[in-house]
């Protein structure tokens, strides 16, 4: 009886330990984004995207859509994450692409800013990827100006039709990004 109780306790303790080490759940806010302390330097540059996904993978594009706001907002840097890690950053109506395995994925965009109210802006989407397919998402920043000089900013991450996605990629430049120290 003591051995059975000890084995039951050990089994329960190990399962709790394994559960505690797992990645954030899909309902967790950080299930899609990377660590918030990671910052990027990004700019639009010349480059050629791949014509098709790697064998056994799907290809994901995230294209920034922001027509410059008046004043201090300039060209924001938007971090792009998938499944809890950053894939890179976009800025100045650029795009990034990355490969994913087939299956369910959780995507995130997050406005990188020294302004606290803007750095809280994030948007999320999900994707069930199939090998050989290409998926397009638009990271759109919109704003509403008020007569007193104030503005409300919004960040959305939405899937777009493959034809529109191809058009957006052909219309914009690829993002050249790297983490800052």
Secondary structure by P-SEA (a helix, b strand, c coil): caaaaaaaaaaaaaaaaaaaaccccccccccccccccbbbbbbbbbbbccccccccbbbbbbbbbbccccccccbbbbbbbccccccccccccccccccccccbbbbbccccccccccccccccccccccccbbbbbbbccccccccccbbbbbbbbbbbcaaaaaaaaaabbbbbccccc
